[in-house]
């Protein structure tokens, strides 16, 4: 798994809106919350996405971009159904999970891992845990607040 202090691997993909998302195009000077989740439209993943949505103003105040990644092809429908104001990316071939070495749970279920990446492209926090859905949002906000405080 990509660790704190590592440079975040760059990637370019098509997002849920049909546009191109390139990580390095966002990170110069701006932090990114990159969260991998198992599957759209499941209870835990929906709760996580909605928690990020509900905290969007907090993340905006911290100047952060949120990006959700799962292996589903249904990202656009998931984004629309839950009014998600951030980018979703389909990782149908598992290339991004492999790039970030996101582990599976019980060797079957895709892992739930959140990476907080600073404006220089360095991972400053890794939050991992299949069941602690709220911890991903609160942990990301804490890491971003610490980044902002250290910049002043």
C-alpha positions in Angstrom: 0.0 0.0 0.0 1.2 3.5 -0.7 2.4 4.9 2.6 2.5 8.3 4.3 5.5 10.2 3.0 5.4 8.5 -0.5 4.7 10.4 -3.6 1.2 9.7 -4.8 1.3 7.7 -8.0 0.0 9.9 -10.9 -2.8 8.7 -13.2 -5.1 9.9 -15.9 -8.6 8.5 -16.3 -12.0 9.3 -17.6 -14.3 10.5 -14.8 -18.0 10.0 -14.2 -18.8 13.1 -16.1 -16.9 11.9 -19.2 -14.0 14.3 -18.7 -10.4 13.6 -18.1 -9.0 13.5 -14.6 -5.2 13.7 -14.1 -4.1 13.7 -10.5 -1.0 15.8 -11.1 -3.0 18.5 -12.8 -5.0 19.0 -9.5 -2.2 18.6 -6.9 0.1 21.5 -7.7 -0.7 23.6 -4.6 -4.0 21.9 -3.9 -4.6 18.9 -1.7 -6.6 15.9 -2.8 -8.6 13.4 -0.9 -8.5 10.2 -2.9 -10.8 7.5 -1.5 -11.2 3.9 -2.7 -14.5 2.2 -1.8 -15.7 -1.3 -2.6 -19.0 -0.8 -4.5 -21.5 1.8 -5.4 -25.1 1.6 -4.1 -24.1 -0.6 -1.1 -25.0 0.6 2.4 -21.5 1.3 3.6 -20.2 2.9 0.4 -23.4 5.0 0.0 -22.9 6.2 3.6 -19.3 7.1 2.9 -20.1 9.0 -0.3 -22.9 10.9 1.4 -20.7 11.7 4.4 -18.1 13.2 2.0 -21.0 15.0 0.3 -22.3 16.4 3.5 -18.8 17.6 4.5 -18.2 19.1 1.0 -18.3 22.7 2.4 -15.7 21.8 5.1 -13.4 20.2 2.4 -14.0 23.3 0.2 -12.9 25.6 3.1 -9.7 23.5 3.2 -9.3 23.9 -0.6 -9.4 20.1 -1.1 -10.5 18.2 -4.1 -12.4 14.9 -3.4 -12.1 11.9 -5.7 -13.9 8.6 -5.2 -12.8 5.4 -6.9 -14.4 2.0 -7.2 -14.5 -0.8 -9.7 -18.1 0.0 -10.7 -19.1 1.2 -14.2 -22.2 2.9 -12.6 -20.3 5.9 -11.2 -22.4 8.5 -13.1 -25.7 7.0 -11.8 -24.3 6.8 -8.3 -23.2 10.4 -8.4 -26.6 11.6 -9.7 -28.6 9.5 -7.3 -26.8 10.8 -4.3 -26.1 14.4 -5.5 -22.4 14.0 -5.1 -20.5 17.2 -5.8 -17.2 15.6 -6.5 -15.4 13.5 -9.0 -16.0 9.7 -9.2 -13.8 7.4 -11.2 -14.4 3.8 -12.4 -11.5 1.5 -11.9 -13.2 -1.5 -13.7 -9.9 -3.1 -14.6 -8.4 -2.6 -11.1 -5.4 -0.7 -12.4 -5.7 2.1 -9.8 -6.1 -0.3 -6.9 -3.0 -2.1 -8.1 -1.1 1.2 -8.6 -1.9 2.2 -5.0 -1.7 -1.4 -3.7 -5.1 -1.1 -2.1 -5.6 -4.4 -0.2 -8.6 -6.6 -0.3 -10.5 -7.6 2.8 -10.7 -11.3 3.3 -9.0 -11.6 -0.1 -12.4 -10.9 -1.8 -13.9 -7.6 -1.0 -12.1 -4.5 -2.4 -10.6 -2.5 0.4 -11.7 0.9 1.7 -8.7 3.2 1.9 -8.5 7.0 1.8 -5.3 8.9 0.9 -4.9 12.6 1.7 -2.4 14.1 -0.7 -0.8 17.5 -0.2 -0.4 20.1 -2.9 3.1 18.8 -3.7 1.7 15.3 -4.5 2.9 13.6 -1.3 0.7 11.3 0.7 0.3 12.9 4.2 -2.4 10.5 5.7 -3.6 7.0 4.9 -6.9 6.0 6.5 -7.7 2.3 6.1 -10.6 0.3 7.5 -13.6 -1.4 5.9 -16.1 -0.7 8.7 -15.1 2.7 10.1 -16.8 4.7 7.4 -17.1 7.9 9.4 -13.4 7.7 10.3 -12.4 8.2 6.6 -14.2 11.6 6.5 -13.1 12.8 9.9 -9.5 11.6 9.4 -9.2 13.3 6.0 -10.6 16.6 7.5 -8.1 16.4 10.4 -5.2 15.8 8.0 -6.2 18.7 5.8 -6.7 21.0 8.8 -3.1 20.1 10.0 -1.8 20.8 6.5 -3.5 24.2 6.4 -2.2 25.1 9.9 1.3 24.2 9.0 1.2 26.4 5.9 0.4 29.5 7.9 
